[in-house]
């Protein structure tokens, strides 16, 4: 595995090599915009994919859009699965289908779901961008945790605003978020 950023295709080839060796553990990916993804493997079979607070097929659709990344592998027990198994299509993509994608430069079709159960991916991204304007680079990590913990827009805004220094800034943040997502 490498600490140098490489095209995602090369990183996924490392995953494919681990799958062919029937490895068990967690394949950890860090993207060029410093986001974290993990793929749990048991005897070479992908069990769970996580990226940007999404799991399995939704995570794969987002991960397929990444250009550059680096990866490490933590061998050992993968623990319990909280979000079920990825679909056969997701598994095929992770175990070589990405090669066809890179040849055609077309990402796999995104699953027809709504991110976070309530807000779509564009809305979540708008919230995160507003949070970044107020909080700086830590906003990405903060938002991922909050998006995973709650699906209620008002609660998301409150939880992020709780990290701002005063009520006036929190009110400006809330107004910016509601304008950005059209609510």
C-alpha positions in Angstrom: 0.0 0.0 0.0 1.1 3.6 -0.6 1.2 6.9 1.2 1.6 8.6 -2.2 -1.6 9.8 -4.0 -2.3 7.7 -7.1 -5.2 7.4 -9.5 -8.0 5.5 -7.9 -7.7 2.7 -10.4 -4.2 1.9 -9.1 -5.4 2.0 -5.5 -8.3 -0.4 -6.4 -5.8 -2.8 -8.0 -4.2 -3.1 -4.6 -7.7 -4.1 -3.3 -8.0 -6.6 -6.1 -4.7 -8.2 -5.2 -5.8 -8.5 -1.6 -9.0 -10.1 -2.7 -7.1 -12.6 -4.9 -5.0 -13.5 -1.9 -8.2 -14.0 0.1 -7.1 -11.5 2.7 -9.2 -10.5 5.8 -9.1 -7.0 7.2 -10.0 -3.4 6.4 -8.8 -1.7 3.2 -8.6 2.1 4.1 -8.6 4.7 1.4 -7.9 8.4 1.9 -8.9 10.6 -1.1 -7.0 13.7 -2.4 -9.6 15.9 -0.6 -8.8 14.1 2.6 -11.9 11.9 2.9 -11.9 8.5 4.3 -13.3 5.3 2.8 -13.1 1.7 4.1 -13.8 -1.6 2.6 -14.1 -4.6 4.9 -12.8 -7.9 3.4 -13.3 -11.4 4.7 -11.4 -14.1 2.8 -11.1 -11.7 -0.1 -14.8 -10.9 -0.4 -16.0 -7.3 0.1 -18.4 -7.2 3.1 -19.1 -3.6 3.6 -18.1 -0.3 1.8 -18.2 3.0 3.6 -17.5 6.5 2.1 -18.9 9.9 3.0 -21.3 8.5 5.5 -22.8 6.2 2.9 -22.6 2.5 2.7 -22.2 -0.2 0.1 -23.8 0.8 -3.3 -24.3 4.4 -2.4 -20.7 4.6 -1.1 -19.4 2.9 -4.2 -21.2 5.4 -6.5 -19.5 8.3 -4.6 -16.1 6.5 -4.5 -16.2 5.9 -8.2 -16.0 9.7 -8.7 -12.7 10.0 -6.8 -9.7 10.7 -9.0 -6.7 10.4 -6.7 -6.2 8.5 -3.4 -3.9 6.5 -1.2 -4.6 3.3 0.7 -3.5 1.1 3.6 -4.6 -2.3 4.7 -5.2 -3.4 8.3 -5.2 -7.2 8.4 -7.3 -9.0 11.0 -10.8 -9.3 12.2 -13.3 -7.0 10.5 -15.9 -6.9 13.2 -19.7 -6.7 12.9 -21.5 -5.5 9.8 -24.0 -2.8 10.5 -25.2 -2.0 7.0 -25.6 -5.4 5.2 -23.7 -6.7 2.2 -23.0 -4.7 -1.0 -24.9 -5.8 -4.1 -23.4 -8.1 -6.6 -22.9 -5.1 -8.9 -21.0 -3.3 -6.3 -18.8 -6.3 -5.5 -18.1 -6.8 -9.3 -17.1 -3.2 -9.6 -14.7 -3.3 -6.7 -13.2 -6.6 -7.9 -12.3 -5.4 -11.4 -15.2 -3.6 -12.9 -13.5 -0.3 -12.1 -11.0 -1.2 -14.9 -13.8 -1.0 -17.5 -14.9 2.3 -16.0 -11.4 3.8 -16.3 -11.3 2.6 -19.9 -14.6 4.2 -20.8 -14.3 7.1 -18.3 -18.0 6.7 -17.3 -18.8 6.1 -13.6 -21.1 3.3 -12.7 -24.8 4.3 -12.4 -25.6 5.8 -9.0 -28.2 3.9 -7.0 -31.6 5.5 -6.8 -31.5 6.4 -3.1 -31.6 9.6 -1.2 -28.4 10.3 0.8 -28.9 10.5 4.6 -32.5 9.3 4.2 -33.9 12.8 3.9 -31.4 15.1 2.2 -29.9 14.4 -1.2 -26.1 14.4 -1.8 -26.2 17.9 -3.3 -27.9 19.3 -0.2 -25.5 17.5 2.1 -22.6 18.9 0.1 -24.1 22.5 0.3 -24.4 22.1 4.1 -20.8 20.9 4.4 -19.5 23.8 2.2 -21.3 26.3 4.4 -19.9 24.7 7.5 -16.4 24.8 5.9 -16.8 28.6 5.3 -17.5 29.0 9.0 -15.4 26.3 10.7 -12.5 25.7 8.2 -11.2 22.3 7.2 -12.4 20.4 10.3 -16.0 20.9 9.0 -15.7 17.8 6.8 -15.1 15.4 9.7 -17.7 17.2 11.8 -20.3 17.0 9.1 -19.7 13.3 8.4 -20.4 12.4 12.0 -23.5 14.6 12.2 -24.9 13.4 8.9 -24.5 9.8 10.1 -26.1 10.5 13.5 -29.2 12.4 12.4 -31.5 12.8 9.4 -33.3 15.9 10.6 -32.3 19.2 8.9 -33.0 21.3 12.0 -30.9 19.0 14.2 -28.1 19.0 11.6 -28.0 22.8 11.6 -28.2 23.0 15.4 -25.4 20.4 15.9 -23.0 22.1 13.4 -23.9 25.6 14.8 -23.1 24.4 18.3 -19.4 24.5 17.2 -19.6 28.2 16.3 -18.4 30.9 18.7 -21.7 32.9 19.1 -25.4 33.0 18.4 -25.0 35.7 15.7 -22.6 33.5 13.7 -24.9 30.5 14.2 -27.8 32.5 12.8 -25.8 33.5 9.8 -24.8 29.9 9.3 -28.4 28.7 9.5 -29.5 31.4 7.0 -26.8 30.4 4.5 -27.6 26.7 4.8 -31.3 27.2 4.3 -30.7 29.5 1.3 -28.2 27.0 -0.3 -30.6 24.0 0.0 -33.7 26.0 -0.9 -35.5 25.6 2.4 
